[in-house]
Amino acid sequence: MKVGKVTHYYDNLGVAIVELKATLKVGDKVKFEGHGADFEQNVDSLQIEHKQVEKASAGKVVGLKTAQKVKEGTEVEKV
């Protein structure tokens, strides 16, 4: 199930900015796909405007620490 798309990536922090199309919460397993990325990871932390949150709903923009580099346009799916 698609949950969002990467709109920006902070290389120095290893954090992807993801615009959500569905609810995402800490503990979910996600897959990054496209633009050279193809890996799965658990969501260990989510931030909205630099504040830690446990859950974010569709329409929100979140910061998500990633295990590997991702690029703008990379799709994010729940697995």
Secondary structure, 3 states (H helix, E strand, C coil): CEEEEEEEEECCCCEEEEEECCCEECCCEEEEEECCEEEEEECCCEEECCEEECEECCCCEEEEECCCCCCCCCEEEEC
